[in-house]
Amino acid sequence: MTVSILGTSVIRTEDPRFLTTGGVYTDDMQLPGACHVHFVRSSVAHARIRSVDVSAALEAPGVIAAFTGADLAGLPLAAPPMPAMINAQMGQPLLATDVVRYVGEPLAVVVTEHRYQGEDAGDLVDVDYDMLPPVVDMAEAEASRTVLFPAAGGNVAARFGDPGQLAAGLFDGCEVVVSRTIVNQRVAPAPMETRAAVAVYGADGRMTAWIPNQGAQGTRAALAAMLGIDADGLRIITPDVGGAFGAKFGADPEHAVVCWVARRLGRPARWAETRNENLIGMTHGRAQRQTITIGGSRDGKVAAYRLEILQDSGAYPKFGAFLPALTILMAPGPYAIPRAEAVATSVVTTTTPVGAYRGAGRPEATAAIERAMDLFAAEAGLDPAEVRRQNLLPAFTEPHTTAFGAVYDSGDYATALDKALVAAGYADLRREQAKRRADGDVVQLGIGLSCYVEITGPGAEEGGPRENATVEVHPDGSATILTGTSPHGQGHQTVWAMLASQELGIPLDKITVKWGDTDLIPEGGGTGGSRSLQQGGAAVRQASRDLLDVARQRAADELEANPADLVFDPGTGSFAVAGDPDAAVPLPRLAERERLFVRAIFRSPGPTFPFGAHVAVAEVDTETGKAVLRRVVTVDDAGTVINPLLAEGQRHGGIAQGAAQALLEEMVYDAEGNPLTASFADYPFVSAAEVPSFELAGMETPTSYNPLGAKGIGEAGTIGSTPAVQSAIIDALAHLGVRHIDMPASPQRVWQALQAAGGSGDEPG
Ligand code: MCN
């Protein structure tokens, strides 16, 4: 019996390279003769383009060519394939032609010999704008006084349910009803590596493009659609990727334009955006305004919940316009609420388009229901932990279907909450809080809770979400894994090798994991929605086992034995005849005469639903409004954990990102639609200085949906932590009459909330 490496904290095999020679990113690709593409972007939020004059730019040093939207006429719109519900009249051209709809929208390119020549020449492109009114506010957009797409007949990109059909008597009989409009603010994904592309058009008429992405196959499909070519004519290669967080799925108009330039000029073309471009050009996340209404009895039983969402899709509907579907699906969270309804409207505004960002739609659902629970508890005068416990669904192991059609695979929400409360020392924290309140301390203590359940590995594929993997054993005793997932920090190289090693007995350092080349791996779902382990990892396990079946047959031939009599021992890496260990053949030898590989497709019966509970502790200075996060204690149950070190790393990153939304981050626009947070001087993101050391408690409730028992962990931290941190800050001031503070809880907002509640006492002098 060999000892299992699954469930052990194998150190990331990726890291020696990253920590020594460093990664090889798209912008590191050296292609002789490559020209540089510089995008000229709209400097105004909404205008008709009278003309774009590139003549002066063409005279500038190093300029090879300049193109405008007119040159690209005839190419399809850049709208990625979207569910039919999204208004099809709202597609984005690759370069704006008639109208620009956000600051940062690409409208021309200057192509130069050297990168920095493009920056200078770009300034010489003369754009004559006929200004149109900006539409920055979502409610303003919904009112459609200024229509951004006349052909679409309004600013509504999609509706989910009918706001006119809300149940009139939903809250009848409730002793306590609270309603509030809250904001889940717009944030920037801000990965360390910005967007980039390098493209070469080959003599064979095929395009090869290196692009940082979350799934080369999806990127190929999106690019082919934008360029109006067959996917076979494109090869996408994924170099190392410096973070993506949902925003590098598929491809953007810029990527397509770089490919187009390479083909048009017959020269390799490259582009890497600046940080400033990234903050206004890459899709943003979240951007929902939510009206929550919750009602129930004075003793804390929730009877009804309503969620009304206004989603800002930005200038062109992309995945952001679809996010409310996921928010609605997860609206009631882990609670048993007898009557619940949710509706949403996605509108277009003159701002950067909104896309997926870590959690994509689910953090918004959790934030809404968790704030609702707190408001309800406060109104009823009850402990928020007690109210949650009363309303959580009881533990279940058979799938549970919610009123919104989500099929939760397995869950034990109350245990997660109790574990988190115990780990945090909840009773002691409340005592400390009571003391500080009684003493009238300037710095007050707040405790924030959140219970969550989220969906991972969703997929619309017929027959259930799926992923493929190929495992090959080589005669020299090494193995290669090809995967349809696409890691960019998640550690698949380590874990996929662990899974194969466990089955095949091949040492980890002899296993190579490959992904991100569409010629090598034409199919794959990429990495997002925390799907990879439960589908891609399960496919590796399946391919490994299937490979042993093939090998068993070959071993039987070799040993002249019955296949059923053979035993494979991963410890020795050999097949042997049961009871006769001398009659054995090592696995690699079976690859000598004929290649030994298997491609397997794993299909899951459906998505899985990880869950957990977070407790955040914050200190808030009641004189300055400054909030400091002191502790974050979490239980994040992702089923069976295959590599605790990596799963913890994912939780850490997710918690930090979630806390950052509660504390710091926000993309801000002025009334004219100018982004005010377009550099890291203005857009704060979280560093180790703003967060405490996280306290992670363990809990594993396996799923039956895959043989690993694993659910996703990649986004859980983000989903649970945001409302817990936000609520901790509010809770610190609850005794002063503060019930809600929108995110980010900046000192200014906190101070204003205190003044509005009449609470802190002295006005600063
Ligand atoms: N894992 C495990 N046991 C489990 C679940 C996961 O050991 N029960 C391990 C997996 O083997 C994998 C890692 O944890 O090594 C994450 O697995 P999984 O939850 O399947 O998520 P994905 O690999 O599909 O990652 C996607 C997720 C998403 S959606 C975003 S957004 C995100 C995230 O991962 N973006 C990231 N984490 C990120 N981490 C980094 N460094 N950079 C990003 O851009």
Residues whose N, C-alpha, C, O or C-beta is under 5 A from the ligand:
A	BS01	MCN	G243 A244 F245 G246 R358 G359 H488 G489 Q490 G491 H492 V495 T527 G528 G529 S530 R531 S532 L533 Q534 A638 G639 T640 V641 I642 N643 P644 L646 A647 Q650 A710 K711 G712 I713 G714 E715
